[in-house]
Amino acid sequence: MLKSVTFEITGDQRLACEGCEQRVERLLKALPGVRQARAKATDQTIGVLFDTAVLKPTAVAERLVKAGYQTRVGGSTSDPGQ
């Protein structure tokens, strides 16, 4: 099943530019099960669409922490039709 989760950046390290957005998107897309990743500096959010059979939301959050971003889950939805 696919799940969409939005992470809000809460720590001191922020998404400051398009380069930061692209870096975060690349590192998340490298995780097995991630279908889409979209980082937005304008509102300091990172949206991730992933397969819950392959990946847990905590693994995404842990990857963001390793990259220096403290986050909290801002919202999530599941798509049982996928």
Rosetta constraint file for C-alpha pairs under 8 A:
AtomPair CA 1 CA 51 HARMONIC 5.61 0.50
AtomPair CA 1 CA 52 HARMONIC 5.68 0.50
AtomPair CA 1 CA 53 HARMONIC 6.62 0.50
AtomPair CA 1 CA 78 HARMONIC 7.14 0.50
AtomPair CA 1 CA 79 HARMONIC 6.24 0.50
AtomPair CA 1 CA 80 HARMONIC 5.47 0.50
AtomPair CA 1 CA 81 HARMONIC 7.49 0.50
AtomPair CA 1 CA 82 HARMONIC 5.78 0.50
AtomPair CA 2 CA 49 HARMONIC 6.66 0.50
AtomPair CA 2 CA 50 HARMONIC 5.44 0.50
AtomPair CA 2 CA 51 HARMONIC 4.49 0.50
AtomPair CA 2 CA 52 HARMONIC 6.02 0.50
AtomPair CA 2 CA 78 HARMONIC 5.92 0.50
AtomPair CA 2 CA 79 HARMONIC 5.35 0.50
AtomPair CA 2 CA 80 HARMONIC 6.93 0.50
AtomPair CA 2 CA 82 HARMONIC 6.20 0.50
AtomPair CA 3 CA 49 HARMONIC 5.63 0.50
AtomPair CA 3 CA 50 HARMONIC 5.52 0.50
AtomPair CA 3 CA 51 HARMONIC 6.31 0.50
AtomPair CA 3 CA 52 HARMONIC 6.50 0.50
AtomPair CA 3 CA 76 HARMONIC 7.01 0.50
AtomPair CA 3 CA 77 HARMONIC 5.66 0.50
AtomPair CA 3 CA 78 HARMONIC 4.26 0.50
AtomPair CA 3 CA 79 HARMONIC 6.07 0.50
AtomPair CA 4 CA 47 HARMONIC 7.04 0.50
AtomPair CA 4 CA 48 HARMONIC 5.60 0.50
AtomPair CA 4 CA 49 HARMONIC 4.34 0.50
AtomPair CA 4 CA 50 HARMONIC 6.54 0.50
AtomPair CA 4 CA 76 HARMONIC 5.30 0.50
AtomPair CA 4 CA 77 HARMONIC 5.14 0.50
AtomPair CA 4 CA 78 HARMONIC 6.22 0.50
AtomPair CA 5 CA 47 HARMONIC 5.80 0.50
AtomPair CA 5 CA 48 HARMONIC 5.37 0.50
AtomPair CA 5 CA 49 HARMONIC 6.54 0.50
AtomPair CA 5 CA 57 HARMONIC 7.61 0.50
AtomPair CA 5 CA 73 HARMONIC 6.98 0.50
AtomPair CA 5 CA 74 HARMONIC 7.48 0.50
AtomPair CA 5 CA 75 HARMONIC 5.74 0.50
AtomPair CA 5 CA 76 HARMONIC 4.19 0.50
AtomPair CA 5 CA 77 HARMONIC 6.60 0.50
AtomPair CA 6 CA 45 HARMONIC 6.57 0.50
AtomPair CA 6 CA 46 HARMONIC 5.59 0.50
AtomPair CA 6 CA 47 HARMONIC 4.31 0.50
AtomPair CA 6 CA 48 HARMONIC 6.30 0.50
AtomPair CA 6 CA 73 HARMONIC 5.91 0.50
AtomPair CA 6 CA 74 HARMONIC 5.28 0.50
AtomPair CA 6 CA 75 HARMONIC 5.25 0.50
AtomPair CA 6 CA 76 HARMONIC 6.21 0.50
AtomPair CA 7 CA 45 HARMONIC 5.59 0.50
AtomPair CA 7 CA 46 HARMONIC 5.09 0.50
AtomPair CA 7 CA 47 HARMONIC 6.28 0.50
AtomPair CA 7 CA 61 HARMONIC 8.00 0.50
AtomPair CA 7 CA 71 HARMONIC 5.85 0.50
AtomPair CA 7 CA 72 HARMONIC 5.50 0.50
AtomPair CA 7 CA 73 HARMONIC 4.55 0.50
AtomPair CA 7 CA 74 HARMONIC 5.37 0.50
AtomPair CA 7 CA 75 HARMONIC 7.37 0.50
AtomPair CA 8 CA 44 HARMONIC 6.08 0.50
AtomPair CA 8 CA 45 HARMONIC 4.60 0.50
AtomPair CA 8 CA 46 HARMONIC 6.54 0.50
AtomPair CA 8 CA 71 HARMONIC 5.29 0.50
AtomPair CA 8 CA 72 HARMONIC 5.36 0.50
AtomPair CA 8 CA 73 HARMONIC 6.15 0.50
AtomPair CA 8 CA 74 HARMONIC 5.67 0.50
AtomPair CA 9 CA 14 HARMONIC 6.89 0.50
AtomPair CA 9 CA 44 HARMONIC 5.54 0.50
AtomPair CA 9 CA 45 HARMONIC 6.04 0.50
AtomPair CA 9 CA 46 HARMONIC 7.81 0.50
AtomPair CA 9 CA 69 HARMONIC 6.57 0.50
AtomPair CA 9 CA 70 HARMONIC 5.84 0.50
AtomPair CA 9 CA 71 HARMONIC 4.40 0.50
AtomPair CA 9 CA 72 HARMONIC 6.70 0.50
AtomPair CA 10 CA 69 HARMONIC 7.80 0.50
AtomPair CA 10 CA 70 HARMONIC 5.56 0.50
AtomPair CA 10 CA 71 HARMONIC 5.18 0.50
AtomPair CA 10 CA 72 HARMONIC 6.87 0.50
AtomPair CA 11 CA 69 HARMONIC 6.36 0.50
AtomPair CA 11 CA 70 HARMONIC 4.72 0.50
AtomPair CA 11 CA 71 HARMONIC 6.84 0.50
AtomPair CA 12 CA 69 HARMONIC 7.91 0.50
AtomPair CA 12 CA 70 HARMONIC 7.80 0.50
AtomPair CA 13 CA 68 HARMONIC 6.59 0.50
AtomPair CA 13 CA 69 HARMONIC 5.88 0.50
AtomPair CA 13 CA 70 HARMONIC 7.62 0.50
AtomPair CA 14 CA 41 HARMONIC 7.71 0.50
AtomPair CA 14 CA 44 HARMONIC 7.01 0.50
AtomPair CA 14 CA 69 HARMONIC 7.20 0.50
AtomPair CA 15 CA 20 HARMONIC 5.54 0.50
AtomPair CA 15 CA 21 HARMONIC 6.42 0.50
AtomPair CA 15 CA 40 HARMONIC 7.37 0.50
AtomPair CA 15 CA 41 HARMONIC 4.85 0.50
AtomPair CA 15 CA 44 HARMONIC 6.24 0.50
AtomPair CA 16 CA 20 HARMONIC 6.28 0.50
AtomPair CA 16 CA 41 HARMONIC 5.92 0.50
AtomPair CA 17 CA 21 HARMONIC 6.52 0.50
AtomPair CA 17 CA 41 HARMONIC 6.31 0.50
AtomPair CA 18 CA 22 HARMONIC 6.21 0.50
AtomPair CA 18 CA 41 HARMONIC 7.39 0.50
AtomPair CA 19 CA 23 HARMONIC 6.13 0.50
AtomPair CA 20 CA 24 HARMONIC 6.27 0.50
AtomPair CA 21 CA 25 HARMONIC 6.19 0.50
AtomPair CA 21 CA 38 HARMONIC 7.55 0.50
AtomPair CA 21 CA 39 HARMONIC 4.95 0.50
AtomPair CA 21 CA 40 HARMONIC 6.25 0.50
AtomPair CA 21 CA 41 HARMONIC 6.69 0.50
AtomPair CA 22 CA 26 HARMONIC 6.10 0.50
AtomPair CA 22 CA 39 HARMONIC 7.38 0.50
AtomPair CA 23 CA 27 HARMONIC 6.31 0.50
AtomPair CA 24 CA 28 HARMONIC 6.22 0.50
AtomPair CA 24 CA 39 HARMONIC 6.70 0.50
AtomPair CA 24 CA 64 HARMONIC 7.83 0.50
AtomPair CA 24 CA 67 HARMONIC 7.96 0.50
AtomPair CA 25 CA 29 HARMONIC 6.04 0.50
AtomPair CA 25 CA 37 HARMONIC 5.24 0.50
AtomPair CA 25 CA 38 HARMONIC 5.93 0.50
AtomPair CA 25 CA 39 HARMONIC 6.24 0.50
AtomPair CA 26 CA 30 HARMONIC 6.30 0.50
AtomPair CA 27 CA 31 HARMONIC 7.19 0.50
AtomPair CA 27 CA 63 HARMONIC 7.99 0.50
AtomPair CA 28 CA 34 HARMONIC 6.94 0.50
AtomPair CA 28 CA 37 HARMONIC 6.48 0.50
AtomPair CA 28 CA 60 HARMONIC 7.14 0.50
AtomPair CA 28 CA 63 HARMONIC 7.40 0.50
AtomPair CA 29 CA 34 HARMONIC 5.51 0.50
AtomPair CA 29 CA 35 HARMONIC 6.97 0.50
AtomPair CA 29 CA 36 HARMONIC 6.64 0.50
AtomPair CA 29 CA 37 HARMONIC 6.33 0.50
AtomPair CA 30 CA 34 HARMONIC 7.47 0.50
AtomPair CA 32 CA 54 HARMONIC 6.77 0.50
AtomPair CA 32 CA 55 HARMONIC 6.94 0.50
AtomPair CA 33 CA 50 HARMONIC 5.34 0.50
AtomPair CA 33 CA 51 HARMONIC 5.03 0.50
AtomPair CA 33 CA 52 HARMONIC 7.54 0.50
AtomPair CA 33 CA 53 HARMONIC 7.93 0.50
AtomPair CA 33 CA 54 HARMONIC 5.25 0.50
AtomPair CA 33 CA 55 HARMONIC 5.71 0.50
AtomPair CA 34 CA 48 HARMONIC 7.12 0.50
AtomPair CA 34 CA 49 HARMONIC 6.03 0.50
AtomPair CA 34 CA 50 HARMONIC 4.21 0.50
AtomPair CA 34 CA 51 HARMONIC 6.48 0.50
AtomPair CA 34 CA 55 HARMONIC 7.66 0.50
AtomPair CA 35 CA 48 HARMONIC 7.67 0.50
AtomPair CA 35 CA 49 HARMONIC 5.46 0.50
AtomPair CA 35 CA 50 HARMONIC 5.23 0.50
AtomPair CA 35 CA 51 HARMONIC 7.37 0.50
AtomPair CA 36 CA 47 HARMONIC 7.92 0.50
AtomPair CA 36 CA 48 HARMONIC 5.67 0.50
AtomPair CA 36 CA 49 HARMONIC 5.00 0.50
AtomPair CA 36 CA 50 HARMONIC 6.96 0.50
AtomPair CA 37 CA 46 HARMONIC 7.01 0.50
AtomPair CA 37 CA 47 HARMONIC 5.62 0.50
AtomPair CA 37 CA 48 HARMONIC 4.47 0.50
AtomPair CA 37 CA 49 HARMONIC 6.44 0.50
AtomPair CA 38 CA 46 HARMONIC 5.57 0.50
AtomPair CA 38 CA 47 HARMONIC 5.07 0.50
AtomPair CA 38 CA 48 HARMONIC 6.50 0.50
AtomPair CA 39 CA 44 HARMONIC 7.53 0.50
AtomPair CA 39 CA 45 HARMONIC 5.90 0.50
AtomPair CA 39 CA 46 HARMONIC 4.21 0.50
AtomPair CA 39 CA 47 HARMONIC 6.32 0.50
AtomPair CA 40 CA 44 HARMONIC 5.67 0.50
AtomPair CA 40 CA 45 HARMONIC 5.42 0.50
AtomPair CA 40 CA 46 HARMONIC 6.24 0.50
AtomPair CA 41 CA 45 HARMONIC 6.96 0.50
AtomPair CA 50 CA 55 HARMONIC 6.95 0.50
AtomPair CA 51 CA 55 HARMONIC 6.08 0.50
AtomPair CA 52 CA 56 HARMONIC 5.87 0.50
AtomPair CA 55 CA 59 HARMONIC 6.76 0.50
AtomPair CA 55 CA 60 HARMONIC 7.93 0.50
AtomPair CA 56 CA 60 HARMONIC 7.01 0.50
AtomPair CA 57 CA 61 HARMONIC 6.38 0.50
AtomPair CA 58 CA 62 HARMONIC 6.03 0.50
AtomPair CA 59 CA 63 HARMONIC 6.21 0.50
AtomPair CA 60 CA 64 HARMONIC 6.39 0.50
AtomPair CA 61 CA 65 HARMONIC 6.29 0.50
AtomPair CA 61 CA 71 HARMONIC 7.05 0.50
AtomPair CA 62 CA 66 HARMONIC 6.28 0.50
AtomPair CA 63 CA 67 HARMONIC 6.40 0.50
AtomPair CA 64 CA 68 HARMONIC 6.39 0.50
AtomPair CA 64 CA 69 HARMONIC 5.27 0.50
AtomPair CA 64 CA 70 HARMONIC 7.04 0.50
AtomPair CA 64 CA 71 HARMONIC 7.65 0.50
AtomPair CA 65 CA 69 HARMONIC 4.93 0.50
AtomPair CA 65 CA 70 HARMONIC 5.65 0.50
AtomPair CA 65 CA 71 HARMONIC 7.75 0.50
